[in-house]
Amino acid sequence: MMSKRGRPQGAPDLSRRRFIIAGATASGTLLLGIPLTSFPSGENPSEGDGRIGFYIQVLENGDVAVGHAQPEIGQGLRTTLIMLVAEEMDLDWKRIRIEPMPLGIVKTAEGYTWKYGGQGVGGSTGLTNNWTYMREVGATARLMLMQAAAQLWNVPLSSCDTRPGVVVCESAGKQASFGELGKLASALPLPTEPPQLKPMDQYRIVGKPQRNEEVRDIVTGSIKFGSDTQMPGMRYAVILRSPVLNGTVRSFDDSGARAVKGVLDVFPVEGPEPGAPYHILAHGVAVVADSTWAAIKGRRALKVEWNDSPNKDDSSEKFWQQNAEMLAGQGQIVHSKGDFAAAIAAADKVVKRRYEVPFVSHAPLEPQNCFAWVKSDSAHIIVPTQMPGGASRAAHAATGIERENIRVDIARSGGGFGRRLTNDYVTEACIISQKTGSPIQLFWSREDDIRNDFYRPGGTHELIAGLNDAGKVTAWSQRLASGSKYYRRPNMPDENLWQSELYPDDFPKAMVDHFRLEYFHNAIGLPRGSWRGPAHWVNAFVVQSFLDEIAHETGQDPLALRLEMLARIDEQPYDGHGGPVMTPGRLVRLLKFVAGRIDYGKKRPPGRGVGLAAHFTFGGYAAHAIEVSVSKSGDLIIERIVAAIDCGFAVNPNAVKAQLEGGTIDGLSTALGLEISVHGGQVLQRNFTDYPLMKIDRVPALFEAHILDYDGTPTGVGEIGPPPAAPALTNAIFNATGIRIRKLPIAGQIQEK
């Protein structure tokens, strides 16, 4: 009965007009398919063929096709978002077909807007931005099926209800499958208001572990990644990019390349001028061929002379030296609370430490690639991207073709981690296709990917804490000299470069009376971008390491110090990255949990130690406890990992656990051995041989991943797993050996001591 389904507390009460506006313009949200009056075609997605809105088609055999419009980069959205529809529509999970959808944009008098709602994933928002709307998609379809049944049976709508895959009217003794009602339901007008949603205590799919629907396709090789694209008449392209940062082509000899069988064309590709915003990463020379191998062989045969670059003398050594020199002076005070200088002067004890965190590459398993077919007045793009809207804009900027005439199909990505928020490779593919007049598939090799990335910024952090005679932290400062992620962004003033690197509301801003952040920008020529939680991984490492150092310096227990500081307030306003509020008690709960699971207080033999760390970002809370052993010769073994996450409400516990496990491994892998270094203006790393990811034999069998639900609202998951892992590891190393790791990666520092 309809009365059995109540609207949950806090759910939006949207009129049809407000629902259209919200669904059409709010970033990351989804629209059921209510046709906008501004559609020039007057398109109505309900056509009497079983299609209910843009997202749902009920087939006569009872199967239900559900559209999936968001990029899938391995986070499990292809399953999780469909769960929301299935829950509210009352679908039989075994009768669902998941159908990929292209980018949907519509040109209106006010500009471009979303056809299906915002399409893009990043910042742990893929689920949270779609939590309400995808449930409303399913609930609307269910309501329309019940309306169809009531009309067919000539009974009141209030007498109808659903069971998985069927509509029933108990009072009339009637029952019909969704397949029988699909055509009639799809011919009905769409509801004028969002329907009531299920109370959570009635969930049978959401909140229950569900199998990732992609796994079988991945294991059997039937899933199609972007690099699997095959289209009639397609050519293959690679680019020889400048090996020196911001280098330009002086001249090139392509005779050897053109002599390679299968090579069809060779021409230069113009990159940005030094200091200008990026549209692509580098100047280079493109080689187009009838096979990937021919294109690669042709590239190897190229002879290119490069102009001197203003960054030809850039080096890692110079970068770290410049950082140290800057920190010896006065920087930009970007945030100040209380009187830090006076508090430090009056402190009974002052602790100061410096930490170095390197540039790192995203290194997704699938390097960048893009199919593009640019015609005179239209274009077709097939690309693994996190931001298909950005791909559309990139294609328009490269070709001049109006965006409504550019089709963007979203390929399955073989990893993203923030790299595919940027669509430079789409621009490259469009330039090449437009130049040749052919459909082309642009491929990047592993070497291309490692040496041409928007790297996570590196930097030197100086942390200072003042303590009173009771050992309580009263003043805190973080001073940072780094390459800003915002460097070379359009319309970005220098005074705002710090905003991507230091977050004023991060711990422990609200817990101390005197707090100051200071920034120095190092304009090294490396491109920079978002990497798994922007600067949160870095800041979690330095802050959580520093807390342990304060505890050791003052004879306190590291866990007790954290708990004391977190207990000073009940909650704090938090601007951006998961706000508007951060609740310290949720971190307290996680820290106590992981400490208990790993038996934190147990005395361990020499060479064995446990470390703790916790962090908040993008709405999610996580804590790690890691136990290690270190032999006398310095061999490190990670013996045990206990990880716990509070993401509010786990829609699919299997997916949350997988992301926590994967994020933990990524965090440890990065801490153990990953670094991008520069010499003579060139990135030195080329492949996994010198950019060594963590191998499976370093992951302990004793690896626990726990979900501690908090309420009924899901929060971000993708970014919160990695940050606490690295400091928990290095804190454990200190407790096992007395060696404090202040410079990443760890690499051979234990053996060197």
N, C-alpha and C positions, 0 to 999 in steps of 0.2 A: 504494500500500500504506500501511496505517496507520503502518508503521515509518518511512516517508519523512518524517513530520511530527513534529518534536521540539518539546518545550516550551521556549521561550526562557529563557535565564538570567535569574533575577529575577522570572519570572512568578509570580503568587500561586497557591499550592496550597490551594484552598478546598474544604472539604467542602460537601455540599449545604446543610447547615444554615447554615454560614458564608456561603455564596454568596447564599442567600436574604436574610440579614440585611444583607450589604453592598449587594446590589442594591436592597434595599427602603428603606434608610435613609441611605446615604451621599449627600451632596448632589452632584448633577450626574451620578450614575452611572445606568446603564441595566440593566433586568432583562429577560432573555430572555423571560420569561413563565412561569417556574416558579410555579404557583399557590400563594399563601400559604395555609396552613391556617386562617388567621384570616379569610379571605374569607367573609362570611356567606352568599353565594350558592353557595359551592362551585364557583365558575366555573373551568373548565379550558379554557384557550385552544387545546388540541389536540383537535379534534373530528372528525377524519376527513374534513375538507373541504379538505385541502391547507394548513390553517393550522398552522404550527409555532410555538408560543409566541404572544405578543402581536404580534411584530414581522414575522413572515414568513408569506406565503401563496404556495404553489406552485400555479400554475394549470395546468389540463390542457394548454393549448397550449404550455407550456414557459416562459411569462413568470413572473417572480417579483415579487410585490408586497412591498416592504420598507417598514415603517413608519418615519416620521421624527417623533420626539416633541419635538425641541428647537426653540425659537424661531429663526427665520431672519431676521437683521437686515442681511444683506448680506455676512456673513463667509464664506459658502460652505459652511456646515455641512450643508446639504441634500444637497450632493454628497459632501463629505469623510467624513461619518459612514457614508454608504451604501457608500463605497469600502471601509471596514473590514469591513463585512458581506460584501460581494461577494468580497473577497480570501479570507477564511477559508471562505466557503461554496463557493468555486470557481464563481462565477456568470459567465455571459456578460453583460458589461456592457450590451450592446445589448438584453437581454431583461428589464431591470429597470424596474419601475414604482415610483415613490416616492409613498407615501401619507402625508398628514399625519395626525397623531394628536392627540386632545384631551388636556387635562390629565387625568392619572390619579392619583387619590388614593383611599385606602381607610380607612374608620374601623375601628379596632381597639380592644381593651380598653385599650391604652396611649395611644390618641390616633390622630391621622391619620398615615398613612405613604404612601409612593409605591407606585403600582401598577406603573408601568413603570420606576421609578427616577427620580431627581431630574430635574426639567425646569426649566431656566433657564440663561441665558447672561449672563456678566459677568465681568470680571476675567480675560479670556483663558482661560477654563476650559471652554468649550464642547467642545473636542476633548480636552484633557488629562484631564478628568474621565470621559470616555467611551472613552478609548483602549483599555483592557482589555476593558470590558464589551461594546462593539459587536463586537469581534473574537470574543468568546466567543459572542455571539448567532449569528454566521455559522458558527463552528466547530461549534456544537451542532446547527444545522440540517443541516450537511453530514454529521455523524455519524449523525443519524437517517435521512437519505436512504440512507446506506450500509447501515445496519441493515435498512431496508426491502428493499433490493436483496438482501442476504444471506439474508433470510427468504424472499423470492420465489424465489430461485434455489437455495435450500438449500445455500449455500456458507458457509465460515467468513467472519466479518466481516474478518479479517485479510487475506483475499484480494481485498478490494474497495478501490478507489481512485476518485478523481474526476478528470475533465477538465472544462473549462468547460461547465456545463450538463448533464453526464451522469455516471452512475456506471458504472464498468467493472469486470469481473472477467476479467483476461487469461487466467488458468489455465482458466476455463470457457468462454472465448470469448463472454462475455455483455456486453451494454451496454444501458442504459436511460436515457432522458432524465429530468430532474428532474420534468417534467410527468407522465410515466408513473408515477412513484413517489410523487408528492406526497400523495395521499389515504392511501396505506398508511403513509407515514412519519408523517403527522400523527395517526394513530390509535395510534402507539406511545407508551409512557410516556417522559416527558422524562428525560434522563440524570441520574443522582444526583450527578455531579461535573462541574465545568467540563472541557471537552475540551482536548486538546493544541492548541497554536497553532503556526502556521507559523514556521519560522526565517526571518529577514528575507531571506536570500539566495534564497528561493523566491518572493518577491513579484513579481507581474506587474501589479498594479493600484496598490497602495499604494506611495508614493514615486515614482510616475511621473506626469507632468503629465496631468490629466484636465480635460476641458471642464466648465465650470460648467453643470449641468443646468437652471438657471433662465434662462439668457441668452436662449434662443429665446422663452420665454414672456414675458419682460420686453420684448423688442424688439417682439414681435407684439401686446403688450397683453393677452394672454390670462391672465396671472397676476393673482390677486386679492389686492390689499392690503386692509388693514382698512377703509380709506375706500371701498372698492368694495362693501361689504356691502349686500345687498338682501334683505329678508325680507318676507313677506306682512304687510300691515297696519302697516308700519313708519312711525313718525313721525320728524321731524327736530328736533334741539334745538341751540341755542347758548346761551351764558351771557355776560351783560354782567358782567364781574368788576370789583371795585374798582380804579380806576386808581391809587390811593395804597396803598402797602404797608400791609397790616393794617387797611385801611379797612373800615367796616361800613355797611350800608344803614340810613339814617334813615327814608326814605320813598321811594315811587316812584309815578309816574303812568303806568299802562299803557294808557290810553285810545287813544293813538295807535298803540301796538303792536297792540292788539286790533282796530283798524280795518283793519289790513293784511289783504288777502285771503289766506286760508290759515293764518293764525295761529289756533291752537287753545287755547293756555293760556299764562299768564304767572304766575310765582310766585318768591319769594325762595329762595335756596340759602344755608344757613348755613355759613360757613367756621370755621376755628379761631380761638380768642382769641389775642391777641398773646402770644408767648412759649410758647404751647402746642404740642405736637407736631402736625404737619400730617396731616390726613386728606384734605383738598383744599387748594389753595393760597390761595383767597381767597373772601370773601363775594361774592355777586352775585345777579343776577336771571336766571332761565331763561326762554327763549321757546321754545315747542314749536309746530311747524307741520307742514303736509302736504308741505313741500318745504324744502330747504336755503335757497333764495333767499328764500322767505317768512319763514323764521325770522330770517335776517340783516336783512331789511328791518324786521321787527318789532323787533329789537334796536335798530336805528338810531332808531326812533321812541320808544323808552323815554325817560322823564325820571326820573332818579334823583338824590336828594339823599343825600350820604354824610356820615356822622359824621366828626368830626376823628379822625385817627389818631395814635397816639404816635410814628409814624415820618414824620409829615408834613414834618418839617424835614430828613430824611435827604438827603444829597447826596454825590456823588463827591468834591467839594472837601473836605467835612467829613471824609469817610472817610480821605483821604490825610493830612490835617492831624492827625487823631487818631492815626493810625499813627506819624507822625513824633514826636508828643509822647510816645507810649508808649515808643518806642525810645530816647528820651532818659533813661528811667528803668530800673528793674529789673523784669524779668519772671519768669515761672515757668521755673526750670531743669528741663527735662524729661528731660535725659540728660546725664551727665557722665562722662568718662573721663580719668584722669590729673589734672593740675593745670593747667587752661587759663590761669588768671590768672598763675600763676608763670611758665609757659612764654612767655606774651606779654611779660611784664616782662623776661625774659632774652633775648628774640629779638633778632637783629641787624637785622632789618627786619620791619615790620608793614605789611600791606596791608589796607585797609578800603574796602568799596564798598557802595552801596545800589542795589537794583533794585525796580522797581514792576511788578507783573503784575496786569492787570485781571480783573474778573468777565467771564465769557463765557457765551454761550448755546449749547445743543446744536445748535439749528437743523436738525433732520433734514428731509429733503426732504418727507416726509409729516408734517404736523402731527398732534397727538394726536387720537384718535378712539376711540369704543367703541360697539358695539351691546350693548344690554341689554334683556332682557325679563324683568321681575320679576313673578312670579305669587304667589299666596297661599302656596304651599309649595315653590316651585322657581324657579330662575332660569337663564337662558341668556345667556352672555357670549361675544361674538366680538370679539377685541381684539388689536391689534399690541402685544405686550409682551415684555420680556426675562424677566419673572418671572411665569409663569402661576399659580404657587402664591400669589404675592402678590396677583394679581387675584382669586383665590378668597377669600383672607382679606379683601380690601377689600370684595368683594360681601357676604360674611357680616356684616362689621361695619356696613355700610350698611343691610342689610335684615333681619338677624336670622335668615335662612334657613340651615339647617344646610349645611355645605360639601359633604356627599355628595349634596345635592340641587341643587348649582350646577354646571352644565356650562360649562366654559371651553374654547372653541375658539381656537387660536392662529393669528391671521392673520399673513400675511407683513408685516413691518414695512418701511416706507420709510426706514430708518435708525434707529439707536438711540443709540449713543455714550454710553450710561449714562443717558440721559433716561428710557428705558422700563424702568429698574429700579424706578421708582416708579409706582404704579398709582392716582394721585389722580384721573385721568380716568375710571377704572372706577367709583370711588366716586360721582363726579358723575353718570355715566350711570345707575347703579342708583338713586340718589336720585330722579332725574327719572322713570324708568320706574315706580318704585313709587308715586310721587305721581300719575302720570297713569293708571296701569293699562294702559299700552300698550307695545308694543315700540318702542324709540326708538334712533336713531343720533345720538350726540353728536358734533358737529363742532367743531374748533378752527380758526380762520383762522390765517394766517401771523402776523398781528398778535397774536392770542391767544397763540400759541406763543412769540414773541420776548419778550413782555411778562410772561409767566407761566411761569417756568421755575425749575427747581432749578439755579441757575447755578454754574459752576465758581468757587470762591472766589477773590477777589482779595486781594492783600496786598503789604506792603513787607518786603523781605528785606535784612538787613544781614549781610554776610559779612566775617569777620576771619581773616586768616592770619598766623602767625608763622613766619619763616624764619631758618635759621642762616646763618653766614658763607659756607657753600658753596652757598647758594641753595635748600636743601631745606626743604620745608614740614614743620614740626614740630608746629604747633598750628593748630587750625581751629575756628571757631565760626559757627553760623548762627542769627541772631536774626530772628524773624518776627512781625510784627503783621498779623493777617489775620482775615477772617471764616471761622470753622470750618465745614467740611461737616457736622460733627456737631451744630451748633446746632439746637436744637428737636427733637432725636431723643428718643424716650421713654427715660426712666431713664438719661440721660446726665449724669453729674456734670461740673461745670465744669472740674475738674482733669484731665479726660480729653479735653477739646475739641481739644487739640493733636495727638492721635493720628492724625487724618485728614490732617494738614498737614505733619508732619515725621516722617521715617522714620529711626530711629536707626542702622539697618544700611546706609543708603545710603552710597555713595562720598562722602568718603574716610575714614569712621569707622575702618575696620580698618587704614588705611595710616598713621595718625598716632598718636603716643603721647598727645596731649592734644586732646580733642574735647569740644565742648559745644553743646547745643541749648537755645535759650531761646525762650519763646512768650508772646505777648500777644494776647488775643482782643478783636476789635472786633465788637460786637453790632449792626452795621448790619442793617436790616430785610429785606434781600434774602434770599430762600430760597436754599439751597445744596445741591448734590448732586454725584454722581460724573460726571466728564467725562473720557473717554478716558485711563484710567490714573490716576484720582484726582489726587493732587498731584504725580505723577511728571513730567508735562509742565513744570509750573512749576519744580520743583526742578532738573530737568535744565537748564533755561534759565539759572537763576541760578548753579548750580555750574559749568557748562561755560563760561559767560561769565567767571566769576571766575577760573577757571584761566588763561584767555587774558590776563586783566588782570595776574595774578601774573607770568606769563611776560614780558609787555611791561615791567612795572615793574622786573623783575630781569635783563632782558637774556637771557632764555632762549627757546628754541624751544618753542612751545605743544605740539607733538606730543611732543617729547622730555620735557617736563615730565610729561605724562600717562603716557607709557610708564614713566618712572622711578618714579612713585608707584604705578602698577598692578603693577609688578614687585616691590614690597616684600613681598608675601605670595603664597602659592600659591592659597589659597582662604580664605573666611571664612564663618562661620555667618551665615545671613540669615533673619530672622524675618518671615514673611508675604510676600505679594506676590512669590511665585516662589521662595521658599527650598525646602529648608532650607540650601542652600549657594549662594554666588556665587563664581564662578571668574574672577578678574581677567584671567587669561591669555586668556580668550575675547574680552574687550574689546580686549586688546592685538592679537590676531590680526586683528580687524575694523578697528581703527584703521590698522594697517600696510597692510591690503588697500586701503581706500578712499584712503589717502594715495598709495599706489603707482598706483592707477588714475587719479587726477586729476593725477599728476605734481606732488605737493605741493612739492617742493624747487625747481621751475622758477621762475626770476625772471620776474615779470610786469610789464607797463608800468604807469605811474601810472594810477589809476582802475580798476584790476583787482586782485582779491584772492581768496584761497581761505581758507575756514574749516573747522574740524573740530569734531566733538563725538561723544560716545558715551554710552550709558546701558544700565542693566540694570533690568528690572522684569518681574514675573510669569513669571519663568523664562527670558525672552527677552533677547538681547543685540543691540544695533544700533549702527551708526556711520554718520555722514554726512560727506561732503566736498562742499562747495558752492563753486562759483566764480561771482563776480558781476562786473559792470562798472557803474560809476557815472559818468555824464557830469558835465561841469563845472556844469551847471544842476541836478544832483541827481537825474537820472532813473536809477532802479535797474533793471537787467536781470539776471535769474538766467540765467547762461550755461550752467551745467552742474551736474548733480546726480549724485553717486555714493552710493548707499545700499546697505548690506549688513546682513544679518540672520543671526544664529545662533539658530535655534529648536530646536536639538538634532537633530531629524529632520523634514524637510518631508514630511508625509503626502501632500499634493497641492501640488507646487511652484507650479502655476498660481495656486492660492488664496493661498499665502504671498506670492508676488510681487505679486499684486493688493492684498493688505492692506498690504504695505510701500509700494507706490506711493501708495495712497490715504491711508495714514497720514502719509506725507511731505507730500503736498499739503495735508492738513488742518492739519498742524503749521505749514507755511509760511503758509497762508491766515490762520490765527489770529494768527500773529506780525505779518503785514503790516497787517491792518486791522480786527481784530475787538475790540470792547469794549462791554460793557454799562455805561452810565453812568446816574446818578440825579440828579434835581433836584426839590426839593419833595416828596420821597417817591415820585416816579414814575419808572419806567423810561422813558428818552427814546427808545430805539430801537424801531422798529415793524416794519420789513420789510427786505428785502435792499437797499433803497435807502440805508438808513443803518446797515445791518449787512452790509457788502459782502464777500461771499465771493470768494476768489481766482478769477479768470477763466482760461480755458484758454490765452489768449495770453501769460500770465505763466509758464506751465510750459515749460521749455526742451525742445527736441527731443532734446538730449543728456541723457537721463535714464536712468541705469543702475540696475537693482535686482538685487542679487546675493544668493543664498542660500548660506551656508557651513555645510553639515551638520557636526555635531559627533559625535553618537553615535546610538543607536537609540531615543531617548526624545523624543517631541515635547514642546515647551514652548509657552508662550503666544505669540501673534502679534499679537492685536488692539491691545494697549496699547503695544507697544514701538516701533512705527513713528514716531509723532509726536514723542516727547520730544527726540531729538537734532537734529531738523531746524531748529528755531528758533535755537538757539545757533550751529549751524554757519553759518546765514545771517548772523546779526549779527556773528559773528567775521569772516566774509568781508567784510562791509561795513567793519569797522574796518581790515582789511588793505588794502582798496581806497582808503579815504578818510581814515583816522585818526579817524573819528567813532565813538564808542563808544555803542551803544544800550543804555541801562540801564532804559528805560521802554517797555513795550509797550502798544498796538501801535506798530509802526514809523511807520506813516502818513506824515506829511510831515516827519519829523525830519531827514532828510538834506537836503531842500530848504531847511529853515529854517536850517541851519548855514551 
